[in-house]
């Protein structure tokens, strides 16, 4: 991925797989800045994810993408399509279960950050 040039997805897309950030970072935006936009007027990202974070976690449950996902820093990502994911479930079920567990933990951490006063 190349910083400020690679867009992974737009809101509402279906059939986008699961990403894992290996290096670099990816930012999620509610709206994209205009190409001529002053750097000080750029919209703030909803979140920025770096090494070890899974992206498009909603894709595991066949939900549409949220936000615009744009490379924030140049780096590399791992990607599993829906076909790859089904194959992993079939051929390496323990690996798939461990990845799902990590994804769920990250989802919980994100939920807590979004609403720190929330008591479960």
HUNORCOR-V610142 format. One record per helix or strand of 2 or more residues. SS is the DSSP state (~ for helix, > for strand). FROM is the first residue (numbers start at 1). LEN is the number of residues. If there is no record, write none. Layout:
[[SS FROM LEN] [SS FROM LEN]]
This chain:
[[> 7 3] [> 18 12] [~ 39 3] [> 47 3] [> 54 2] [~ 57 5] [> 68 13] [~ 82 10] [~ 93 22]]
